[in-house]
Amino acid sequence: MKSGMIAFGALCVGLLLMNITGCGTSQPGTSDTLGSYSTNVNGAPDKVAKAAEQACEDLKLSDIVANGTKVDGKVTAKNAQGDTVTINIEQAGDNISKVSIRVGTTGDDAVSKQLIDGINKHLASWL
């Protein structure tokens, strides 16, 4: 009985820690925490915002609104189901930006990865 309670307690602690730390992803430098997909990209926030806007256009998202400065940026759009796609951009170093993407309330890794790929593609074409 006592060993069963200990095992149950260990399981509960393990599940709690997994939820706090988020899930890892297979791509280095990325994290998926509570539905928000984050990674760093090479580019200043204003250029990343423009690339994110174009990546949203590539995916045929609607109601795209993009704003970017040298220190931060934000792009919002809607998918066909009406879910809001939010891309937050923060300066993370010289010519490095942290990009965090959330699709709807629970997130969508597949769409987030497509957006990151599109952002990187557009940034690379400007070099």
N, C-alpha and C positions, 0 to 999 in steps of 0.2 A: 504494500500500500504506500509506504513512504517513498520507495524508489519510483513508483508511478507518479507521485506528486512532483518529485524532483525532475523527472523527465518532462512532465507537462509544463513545469515552470521554465525549464530550459528552452522548450519549444516556443513558448510565449515570448521570452526574451529575444530569441532569434528572429521571430517574425517582426517584433517591434523594431529591432535594429535594422532589418532589411527595409522596412518602410521609412525609417528616418534617413538612412544613407542614400536611398534611391536605387535605381537599377543601373548597372553599368551597361555600356554599349560596346559593340565590337569594333568601333572606330576609335583610334587613339585620340585623346584630348576632348572627348565628348562625354556628356552625362545626360541622363534622362531622369529628372527628379520631379515626381508628382505631376507628370504630364507635360513638363516643359523640357524641350530638347535644346541643349546649349553646347556651343563649341567656339573656338577662336578661328578667325579668318585673317588673311593678310590684306589689310586695307584700312584706311582711315574711316571713321564712322559715316562721314558724309558720302563717301564713295560706296561704302557697303550699303547704305540706305538706297542709293540709286540702283545698285546691282540687285538688291532685294526687291525693289519695285519691278524691275525687268523680269526677275525670276517669277514673280507673281503673275505678270502678264503672260509669260511663257506657259504657265499652268492654267491660263484662262480663268483666273480668279476675278471676282468682280468687286466693285466699290473700293478700289485701291487708293489709299491715302498714304503718301510718303513724306517724311520730314527728316532732315539730317543736318547736323552741324559737325564741327571738327571734334567735338567731345562726345556726342551721342546721337541717336537717331531712333525712329520708330516708323514701322510700316504696318498698316492694317489692311485687311481685305476680307472677303467672304467667299466661301466655297459654294458649290451648287446646292448643298443642304442648308445653307444659310448660317453655318457655323463661322464664327469670327476667327480669322487667322491673325495673330499678333506676333510681330517680329521686333524685339527690342535689341538695340545695338548700343554698346558701351565701349569707350576707349579702354584698351587693356595694355597699351604700351605704344612705342613708336611704330606707327603704321600697322598696328594689330588691334582688332576689334573683337569683343565677345558678343556673339549672336545667340539670343535665346528665342526660341520659337514655341508657340502654343497654338494648337489647332483645336478649337472648341473648348469644352470644359475639361475633357480628359486627355487631350493630346492625341497626336497621330504621328508615330515615328516615320512611317513611309512618306507621308507628305513633307514632314520636316526635313528628312534627308534629301528629298527632291529639291526643296527650296535651297538647302545648303549647297548642293551640287550646282544649282543654277546661279547662285551668288558667286561661287568660285569661278564658274565658267565666264560670267560677265566681267569679273575683276581681272581674270587672266587675259581677256581680249583687249583690255585697255592698256596693257603694259607695252 
